[in-house]
Amino acid sequence: MTTSAAPVLGKSYDRPASLDSPRSPRGKSNGNFEKYAWLFMRISGLFLIVLVLGHMFIMLMIDGGVNRLNFAFVAGRWSSPFWQFWDLSMLWLAQLHGGNGLRVIIDDYSRKDSTRFWLKVILVLSMILVVAVGTYVIFTFDPNITG
């Protein structure tokens, strides 16, 4: 008895759904990237919970709430390396965590390989832009700006 697989059409998104026989050899593994990406999401999520809730508690409860928030307040905070590192950690972890989540969504929902490729290119470029500009602002913030 022979089993025939579904015919393969021209493009990967045109292939009809089919199941391989249970004892067929597995395809070549792409390494452990997905495992490490999955692990990164869990660890970065825990760090983000601590960083964001700590940030909100300090800003709202200890520092007097959002009513004190102005240019001088931010200048005072970012003059400290501790707060620069805190905000930089939130920026980088949020971008990488969110970008990795969007990468998974793109992989799950885009059917065409070319669409998937261009969406990932746009995602990576936007992540690089936000991280670069945010890092630049945090490290080069000048509290003595004169208008």
C-alpha positions as CSV (number, residue, x, y, z in Angstrom):
1,M,0.0,0.0,0.0
2,T,1.5,3.3,-1.0
3,T,0.6,6.6,0.4
4,S,0.8,9.6,-1.8
5,A,1.4,13.1,-0.5
6,A,-0.6,16.0,-1.7
7,P,0.8,17.4,-4.9
8,V,3.1,20.4,-4.4
9,L,2.1,23.4,-6.5
10,G,4.4,26.3,-7.5
11,K,4.6,28.4,-4.3
12,S,4.8,27.5,-0.6
13,Y,1.6,29.4,0.1
14,D,-0.3,27.3,-2.5
15,R,0.4,24.0,-1.0
16,P,-2.7,22.2,0.2
17,A,-2.7,21.0,3.8
18,S,-1.3,17.5,4.2
19,L,0.1,15.2,6.9
20,D,3.3,13.3,6.6
21,S,3.3,9.6,7.6
22,P,4.2,9.2,11.3
23,R,7.6,7.5,10.6
24,S,8.7,9.9,7.9
25,P,12.0,11.6,8.6
26,R,11.8,15.1,10.1
27,G,13.0,18.1,8.2
28,K,16.3,19.7,9.0
29,S,16.2,21.7,12.2
30,N,16.8,25.4,12.0
31,G,18.8,25.4,15.2
32,N,17.6,26.5,18.6
33,F,16.6,30.1,17.7
34,E,12.9,29.6,18.4
35,K,13.6,27.9,21.7
36,Y,15.8,30.8,22.8
37,A,13.3,33.3,21.5
38,W,10.6,31.6,23.6
39,L,12.8,31.7,26.6
40,F,13.7,35.3,26.0
41,M,10.0,36.2,26.0
42,R,9.5,34.7,29.4
43,I,12.6,36.2,31.0
44,S,12.2,39.7,29.4
45,G,8.5,39.6,30.4
46,L,9.4,39.1,34.1
47,F,12.0,41.9,34.0
48,L,9.6,44.2,32.3
49,I,7.0,43.6,35.0
50,V,9.5,44.5,37.7
51,L,10.8,47.5,35.7
52,V,7.4,49.0,34.7
53,L,5.6,48.4,38.0
54,G,8.7,49.7,39.9
55,H,8.7,52.8,37.6
56,M,5.0,53.4,38.1
57,F,5.2,52.9,41.9
58,I,8.2,55.3,42.2
59,M,6.6,57.9,39.9
60,L,3.1,57.8,41.3
61,M,3.6,57.0,45.0
62,I,7.0,58.2,46.0
63,D,7.8,61.1,43.6
64,G,4.4,62.8,44.0
65,G,2.5,61.7,40.9
66,V,2.3,63.0,37.4
67,N,1.6,66.5,38.5
68,R,5.4,67.0,39.1
69,L,6.3,65.7,35.7
70,N,8.0,68.4,33.7
71,F,11.3,69.1,31.9
72,A,13.2,69.8,35.1
73,F,11.9,66.6,36.7
74,V,13.1,64.5,33.7
75,A,16.4,66.4,33.6
76,G,16.9,65.7,37.3
77,R,16.2,62.0,36.9
78,W,18.3,61.5,33.8
79,S,21.3,63.2,35.4
80,S,21.6,60.0,37.5
81,P,23.2,57.0,35.8
82,F,20.8,54.7,37.8
83,W,17.7,56.2,36.1
84,Q,19.4,56.3,32.8
85,F,20.1,52.6,33.1
86,W,16.5,51.9,34.4
87,D,14.9,53.8,31.5
88,L,17.3,52.3,28.9
89,S,16.6,48.8,30.2
90,M,12.8,49.4,29.8
91,L,13.3,50.8,26.3
92,W,15.5,47.9,25.1
93,L,13.5,45.1,26.7
94,A,10.2,46.5,25.6
95,Q,11.4,46.9,22.0
96,L,13.0,43.5,21.8
97,H,10.0,41.8,23.6
98,G,7.4,43.5,21.5
99,G,9.4,43.0,18.3
100,N,9.8,39.3,19.0
101,G,6.1,39.0,19.6
102,L,5.3,40.8,16.4
103,R,7.8,38.5,14.6
104,V,5.8,35.5,15.8
105,I,2.5,37.1,14.7
106,I,4.0,37.8,11.3
107,D,5.2,34.2,11.0
108,D,1.7,32.9,12.0
109,Y,-0.5,35.1,9.8
110,S,1.4,36.0,6.7
111,R,0.9,33.5,3.9
112,K,3.3,34.6,1.3
113,D,7.1,34.3,1.8
114,S,7.7,37.7,0.2
115,T,5.1,39.4,2.4
116,R,6.6,37.8,5.5
117,F,10.1,38.9,4.4
118,W,9.1,42.6,3.9
119,L,7.0,42.8,7.1
120,K,10.0,41.5,9.0
121,V,12.3,44.0,7.3
122,I,9.9,46.8,8.3
123,L,9.7,45.5,11.8
124,V,13.5,45.2,12.2
125,L,14.1,48.7,10.8
126,S,11.5,50.3,13.0
127,M,12.9,48.5,16.1
128,I,16.4,49.7,15.2
129,L,15.2,53.2,14.7
130,V,13.3,53.4,18.0
131,V,16.1,51.8,20.0
132,A,18.7,54.1,18.4
133,V,16.8,57.3,18.8
134,G,15.7,56.4,22.4
135,T,19.2,55.4,23.4
136,Y,20.6,58.6,21.9
137,V,18.1,60.8,23.7
138,I,18.7,59.1,27.1
139,F,22.5,59.4,26.8
140,T,22.7,62.9,25.3
141,F,19.9,64.6,27.1
142,D,20.9,68.2,27.9
143,P,19.2,69.7,31.0
144,N,20.6,73.1,30.1
145,I,18.8,73.7,26.9
146,T,18.1,77.4,26.2
147,G,15.4,78.4,23.9
